[in-house]
Amino acid sequence: MHLYYLKQGTIEANPHHLVNLIHYEDAASLCVAILKKKLRGRLFLGCDNHPVSRQEVMDLVAKSGKFDNTFVGFTGTDGVLGKKLNNSKTREEIGWEPKYKSFAHCLGVAAE
């Protein structure tokens, strides 16, 4: 998402919309953990338990200094704001934890 936003520069979307993220490596490791448990016909939620707004994502990207492009901003104000998801139940049942605790951790800008 953030790479697309950087490429576009300006996005016609509400900056306050919440997104629930998971790093692709964490998504893959969660899938492997579920498959190893041989659970079939069940649904599990994968996310980092740290929902952020679109604006927060782009603020973290800017703070990281890891990208050359500059994001100009969001121009939208309408639309649903999303919802905060939590996958603690999945983590407990599968015995899994993500490598990247949050998008900020992934970018190396988490305030610990």
MDTraj code that builds the backbone (N, CA, C; nanometers):
import mdtraj as md
import numpy as np

residues = "MET HIS LEU TYR TYR LEU LYS GLN GLY THR ILE GLU ALA ASN PRO HIS HIS LEU VAL ASN LEU ILE HIS TYR GLU ASP ALA ALA SER LEU CYS VAL ALA ILE LEU LYS LYS LYS LEU ARG GLY ARG LEU PHE LEU GLY CYS ASP ASN HIS PRO VAL SER ARG GLN GLU VAL MET ASP LEU VAL ALA LYS SER GLY LYS PHE ASP ASN THR PHE VAL GLY PHE THR GLY THR ASP GLY VAL LEU GLY LYS LYS LEU ASN ASN SER LYS THR ARG GLU GLU ILE GLY TRP GLU PRO LYS TYR LYS SER PHE ALA HIS CYS LEU GLY VAL ALA ALA GLU".split()
xyz = np.array([
    [0.0818, -0.1176, 0.0000],
    [0.0000, 0.0000, 0.0000],
    [0.0872, 0.1254, 0.0000],
    [0.1841, 0.1303, 0.0909],
    [0.2659, 0.2504, 0.1017],
    [0.3496, 0.2745, -0.0240],
    [0.3931, 0.1681, -0.0901],
    [0.4703, 0.1860, -0.2127],
    [0.3833, 0.2440, -0.3241],
    [0.2595, 0.1974, -0.3326],
    [0.1652, 0.2521, -0.4308],
    [0.1383, 0.3996, -0.4008],
    [0.1141, 0.4309, -0.2752],
    [0.0873, 0.5699, -0.2363],
    [0.2061, 0.6597, -0.2713],
    [0.3275, 0.6112, -0.2442],
    [0.4472, 0.6899, -0.2776],
    [0.4571, 0.7130, -0.4280],
    [0.4283, 0.6101, -0.5048],
    [0.4358, 0.6210, -0.6508],
    [0.3341, 0.7223, -0.7033],
    [0.2134, 0.7207, -0.6478],
    [0.1078, 0.8101, -0.6937],
    [0.1282, 0.9532, -0.6449],
    [0.1798, 0.9697, -0.5265],
    [0.2020, 1.1032, -0.4698],
    [0.0818, 1.1584, -0.3968],
    [-0.0331, 1.1579, -0.4631],
    [-0.1577, 1.2050, -0.4040],
    [-0.2624, 1.0956, -0.4206],
    [-0.3383, 1.0704, -0.3148],
    [-0.4386, 0.9638, -0.3163],
    [-0.5744, 1.0213, -0.2790],
    [-0.6752, 0.9908, -0.3604],
    [-0.8139, 1.0328, -0.3334],
    [-0.8744, 0.9301, -0.2378],
    [-0.8438, 0.9447, -0.1102],
    [-0.8924, 0.8532, -0.0071],
    [-0.8899, 0.9262, 0.1262],
    [-0.9712, 0.8775, 0.2185],
    [-0.9785, 0.9356, 0.3517],
    [-0.8537, 0.8950, 0.4317],
    [-0.7757, 0.9921, 0.4802],
    [-0.6535, 0.9588, 0.5543],
    [-0.6798, 0.8920, 0.6888],
    [-0.8028, 0.9023, 0.7391],
    [-0.8353, 0.8475, 0.8708],
    [-0.8837, 0.7030, 0.8660],
    [-0.8970, 0.6477, 0.7446],
    [-0.9404, 0.5089, 0.7291],
    [-0.8390, 0.4167, 0.7955],
    [-0.8878, 0.3239, 0.8762],
    [-0.8003, 0.2298, 0.9463],
    [-0.7645, 0.1110, 0.8579],
    [-0.6405, 0.0682, 0.8685],
    [-0.5952, -0.0529, 0.8001],
    [-0.5329, -0.1454, 0.9037],
    [-0.5551, -0.2732, 0.8833],
    [-0.4984, -0.3773, 0.9688],
    [-0.3934, -0.4487, 0.8864],
    [-0.2702, -0.4420, 0.9298],
    [-0.1580, -0.4879, 0.8483],
    [-0.0966, -0.6169, 0.9003],
    [-0.0275, -0.6847, 0.8101],
    [0.0570, -0.7975, 0.8449],
    [0.1661, -0.8049, 0.7381],
    [0.2883, -0.8250, 0.7792],
    [0.3991, -0.8380, 0.6853],
    [0.3820, -0.9682, 0.6089],
    [0.4221, -0.9699, 0.4838],
    [0.4021, -1.0908, 0.4035],
    [0.4767, -1.2107, 0.4609],
    [0.5916, -1.1905, 0.5233],
    [0.6629, -1.3015, 0.5869],
    [0.5827, -1.3558, 0.7044],
    [0.5210, -1.2669, 0.7799],
    [0.4380, -1.3100, 0.8922],
    [0.3129, -1.3822, 0.8436],
    [0.2543, -1.3343, 0.7356],
    [0.1369, -1.4018, 0.6796],
    [0.1744, -1.5437, 0.6363],
    [0.2893, -1.5580, 0.5728],
    [0.3347, -1.6899, 0.5295],
    [0.3619, -1.7809, 0.6483],
    [0.4279, -1.7283, 0.7509],
    [0.4591, -1.8130, 0.8674],
    [0.3323, -1.8540, 0.9415],
    [0.2314, -1.7665, 0.9426],
    [0.1038, -1.8022, 1.0041],
    [0.0371, -1.9141, 0.9252],
    [0.0388, -1.9049, 0.7937],
    [-0.0192, -2.0112, 0.7100],
    [0.0496, -2.1445, 0.7354],
    [0.1817, -2.1435, 0.7427],
    [0.2573, -2.2670, 0.7692],
    [0.2205, -2.3233, 0.9063],
    [0.2117, -2.2371, 1.0059],
    [0.1763, -2.2824, 1.1416],
    [0.0375, -2.3459, 1.1435],
    [-0.0570, -2.2873, 1.0703],
    [-0.1927, -2.3431, 1.0628],
    [-0.1904, -2.4776, 0.9921],
    [-0.1175, -2.4860, 0.8814],
    [-0.1088, -2.6123, 0.8075],
    [-0.0460, -2.7229, 0.8917],
    [0.0553, -2.6892, 0.9704],
    [0.1207, -2.7882, 1.0567],
    [0.0256, -2.8416, 1.1631],
    [-0.0703, -2.7612, 1.2039],
    [-0.1697, -2.8040, 1.3035],
    [-0.2766, -2.8939, 1.2407],
    [-0.2752, -2.9016, 1.1071],
    [-0.3718, -2.9842, 1.0316],
    [-0.5161, -2.9467, 1.0620],
    [-0.5389, -2.8177, 1.0751],
    [-0.6739, -2.7673, 1.0986],
    [-0.7401, -2.7428, 0.9637],
    [-0.8573, -2.7987, 0.9446],
    [-0.9276, -2.7840, 0.8171],
    [-1.0663, -2.7264, 0.8424],
    [-1.1161, -2.6517, 0.7454],
    [-1.2504, -2.5968, 0.7551],
    [-1.2664, -2.4884, 0.8607],
    [-1.1581, -2.4220, 0.8930],
    [-1.1595, -2.3162, 0.9940],
    [-1.1068, -2.1878, 0.9337],
    [-1.1456, -2.0770, 0.9916],
    [-1.0949, -1.9468, 0.9504],
    [-1.0103, -1.8882, 1.0624],
    [-0.8983, -1.8287, 1.0248],
    [-0.8107, -1.7638, 1.1210],
    [-0.7780, -1.6241, 1.0697],
    [-0.7605, -1.5329, 1.1623],
    [-0.7309, -1.3942, 1.1276],
    [-0.5821, -1.3675, 1.1452],
    [-0.5222, -1.3083, 1.0433],
    [-0.3826, -1.2695, 1.0509],
    [-0.3684, -1.1183, 1.0446],
    [-0.3136, -1.0576, 1.1484],
    [-0.2841, -0.9139, 1.1488],
    [-0.1809, -0.8893, 1.2584],
    [-0.1293, -0.7681, 1.2646],
    [-0.0254, -0.7399, 1.3645],
    [-0.0811, -0.6834, 1.4960],
    [-0.2143, -0.6700, 1.5051],
    [-0.2804, -0.6169, 1.6254],
    [-0.2493, -0.4699, 1.6522],
    [-0.2028, -0.3991, 1.5495],
    [-0.1747, -0.2560, 1.5630],
    [-0.2366, -0.1811, 1.4450],
    [-0.3709, -0.1675, 1.4440],
    [-0.4337, -0.0951, 1.3335],
    [-0.3848, 0.0494, 1.3296],
    [-0.3652, 0.0985, 1.2093],
    [-0.3195, 0.2354, 1.1898],
    [-0.4022, 0.3002, 1.0792],
    [-0.4074, 0.4309, 1.0809],
    [-0.4769, 0.5022, 0.9737],
    [-0.3846, 0.5092, 0.8518],
    [-0.4436, 0.5366, 0.7378],
    [-0.3619, 0.5555, 0.6172],
    [-0.2584, 0.6652, 0.6400],
    [-0.3014, 0.7727, 0.7072],
    [-0.2086, 0.8827, 0.7334],
    [-0.0948, 0.8389, 0.8241],
    [-0.1254, 0.7606, 0.9260],
    [-0.0200, 0.7110, 1.0148],
    [0.0803, 0.6251, 0.9390],
    [0.0309, 0.5435, 0.8450],
    [0.1210, 0.4620, 0.7626],
    [0.2191, 0.5523, 0.6895],
    [0.1672, 0.6547, 0.6251],
    [0.2546, 0.7410, 0.5463],
    [0.3450, 0.8287, 0.6331],
    [0.2995, 0.8648, 0.7523],
    [0.3857, 0.9375, 0.8462],
    [0.5033, 0.8495, 0.8888],
    [0.4768, 0.7217, 0.9126],
    [0.5832, 0.6283, 0.9497],
    [0.6810, 0.6080, 0.8345],
    [0.6286, 0.6001, 0.7135],
    [0.7134, 0.5870, 0.5950],
    [0.8073, 0.7076, 0.5856],
    [0.7533, 0.8268, 0.6020],
    [0.8360, 0.9482, 0.5963],
    [0.9397, 0.9490, 0.7075],
    [0.8978, 0.9092, 0.8268],
    [0.9880, 0.9068, 0.9426],
    [1.1040, 0.8093, 0.9218],
    [1.0779, 0.7007, 0.8502],
    [1.1802, 0.5975, 0.8321],
    [1.2977, 0.6449, 0.7465],
    [1.2732, 0.7357, 0.6534],
    [1.3790, 0.7821, 0.5651],
    [1.4288, 0.6767, 0.4671],
    [1.3543, 0.5688, 0.4501],
    [1.3978, 0.4576, 0.3660],
    [1.3510, 0.4671, 0.2209],
    [1.2746, 0.5679, 0.1884],
    [1.2160, 0.5765, 0.0547],
    [1.2496, 0.7098, -0.0093],
    [1.2763, 0.7061, -0.1405],
    [1.3147, 0.8274, -0.2126],
    [1.1960, 0.9158, -0.2473],
    [1.0844, 0.8541, -0.2850],
    [0.9675, 0.9328, -0.3258],
    [0.9086, 1.0071, -0.2062],
    [0.8424, 1.1187, -0.2363],
    [0.7750, 1.1967, -0.1333],
    [0.6252, 1.1850, -0.1533],
    [0.5555, 1.1535, -0.0465],
    [0.4104, 1.1452, -0.0523],
    [0.3528, 1.2837, -0.0272],
    [0.2639, 1.3264, -0.1165],
    [0.2041, 1.4596, -0.1048],
    [0.0896, 1.4587, -0.0050],
    [-0.0043, 1.3650, -0.0204],
    [-0.1125, 1.3583, 0.0766],
    [-0.2386, 1.2949, 0.0232],
    [-0.3375, 1.2904, 0.1099],
    [-0.4691, 1.2366, 0.0787],
    [-0.5644, 1.3520, 0.0515],
    [-0.6562, 1.3321, -0.0409],
    [-0.7505, 1.4376, -0.0743],
    [-0.8952, 1.3998, -0.0451],
    [-0.9203, 1.2776, -0.0039],
    [-1.0571, 1.2336, 0.0224],
    [-1.1010, 1.2594, 0.1657],
    [-1.2321, 1.2621, 0.1842],
    [-1.2878, 1.2806, 0.3185],
    [-1.4015, 1.1833, 0.3462],
    [-1.4483, 1.1130, 0.2448],
    [-1.5646, 1.0259, 0.2595],
    [-1.5237, 0.8803, 0.2798],
    [-1.6245, 0.7999, 0.3111],
    [-1.6049, 0.6558, 0.3208],
    [-1.6020, 0.6072, 0.4637],
    [-1.6202, 0.4782, 0.4760],
    [-1.6155, 0.4156, 0.6081],
    [-1.4734, 0.4229, 0.6614],
    [-1.4613, 0.4219, 0.7920],
    [-1.3303, 0.4373, 0.8532],
    [-1.2635, 0.3054, 0.8884],
    [-1.3265, 0.1947, 0.8521],
    [-1.2665, 0.0655, 0.8807],
    [-1.2908, 0.0238, 1.0241],
    [-1.2266, -0.0851, 1.0629],
    [-1.2402, -0.1308, 1.2006],
    [-1.1091, -0.1878, 1.2509],
    [-1.0958, -0.1876, 1.3805],
    [-0.9760, -0.2403, 1.4443],
    [-0.9930, -0.3899, 1.4646],
    [-0.8982, -0.4661, 1.4110],
    [-0.9017, -0.6110, 1.4252],
    [-0.7941, -0.6562, 1.5232],
    [-0.8191, -0.7705, 1.5839],
    [-0.7278, -0.8275, 1.6811],
    [-0.7257, -0.9783, 1.6586],
    [-0.6085, -1.0366, 1.6484],
    [-0.6010, -1.1804, 1.6255],
    [-0.5405, -1.2566, 1.7439],
    [-0.5635, -1.2076, 1.8639],
    [-0.5111, -1.2751, 1.9829],
    [-0.5618, -1.4178, 1.9949],
    [-0.6864, -1.4410, 1.9569],
    [-0.7428, -1.5765, 1.9623],
    [-0.6668, -1.6701, 1.8676],
    [-0.6385, -1.6227, 1.7472],
    [-0.5607, -1.7023, 1.6515],
    [-0.4217, -1.7298, 1.7072],
    [-0.3584, -1.6280, 1.7589],
    [-0.2220, -1.6446, 1.8130],
    [-0.2182, -1.7487, 1.9235],
    [-0.3163, -1.7407, 2.0118],
    [-0.3211, -1.8351, 2.1240],
    [-0.3453, -1.9777, 2.0752],
    [-0.4427, -1.9940, 1.9870],
    [-0.4771, -2.1287, 1.9415],
    [-0.3666, -2.1913, 1.8560],
    [-0.3023, -2.1126, 1.7732],
    [-0.1998, -2.1644, 1.6824],
    [-0.0621, -2.1661, 1.7491],
    [-0.0429, -2.0833, 1.8510],
    [0.0893, -2.0738, 1.9137],
    [0.1860, -1.9969, 1.8243],
    [0.1380, -1.8884, 1.7670],
    [0.2141, -1.8115, 1.6685],
    [0.2251, -1.6663, 1.7111],
    [0.3374, -1.6053, 1.6796],
    [0.3585, -1.4617, 1.6990],
    [0.4263, -1.4063, 1.5746],
    [0.3925, -1.2861, 1.5334],
    [0.4573, -1.2289, 1.4157],
    [0.6014, -1.1864, 1.4449],
    [0.6834, -1.1933, 1.3433],
    [0.8216, -1.1448, 1.3528],
    [0.8212, -0.9922, 1.3658],
    [0.7326, -0.9289, 1.2870],
    [0.7209, -0.7831, 1.2882],
    [0.5990, -0.7449, 1.3711],
    [0.6222, -0.6888, 1.4895],
    [0.5137, -0.6581, 1.5827],
    [0.4169, -0.5527, 1.5300],
    [0.4658, -0.4657, 1.4420],
    [0.3833, -0.3585, 1.3871],
    [0.4517, -0.3041, 1.2621],
    [0.3802, -0.2197, 1.1885],
    [0.4392, -0.1559, 1.0715],
    [0.5573, -0.0695, 1.1139],
    [0.5448, -0.0018, 1.2273],
    [0.6551, 0.0805, 1.2782],
    [0.7783, -0.0046, 1.3081],
    [0.7585, -0.1232, 1.3653],
    [0.8714, -0.2137, 1.3913],
    [0.9355, -0.2585, 1.2602],
    [0.8534, -0.2875, 1.1622],
    [0.9026, -0.3296, 1.0324],
    [0.9928, -0.2226, 0.9699],
    [0.9550, -0.0980, 0.9865],
    [1.0332, 0.0137, 0.9307],
    [1.1477, 0.0575, 1.0214],
    [1.1518, 0.0029, 1.1420],
    [1.2588, 0.0393, 1.2347],
    [1.2399, 0.1738, 1.3019],
    [1.1136, 0.2177, 1.3152],
    [1.0862, 0.3477, 1.3773],
    [0.9933, 0.3380, 1.4975],
    [0.9798, 0.2186, 1.5532],
    [0.8908, 0.1994, 1.6678],
    [0.9484, 0.2650, 1.7925],
    [0.8647, 0.3348, 1.8655],
    [0.9055, 0.3927, 1.9934],
    [0.8832, 0.2857, 2.0990],
    [0.9896, 0.2333, 2.1511],
    [0.9764, 0.1215, 2.2464],
    [0.9788, 0.1676, 2.3866],
])
top = md.Topology()
chain = top.add_chain()
for i, resn in enumerate(residues, 1):
    res = top.add_residue(resn, chain, resSeq=i)
    for name in ("N", "CA", "C"):
        top.add_atom(name, md.element.get_by_symbol(name[0]), res)
traj = md.Trajectory(xyz[None], top)
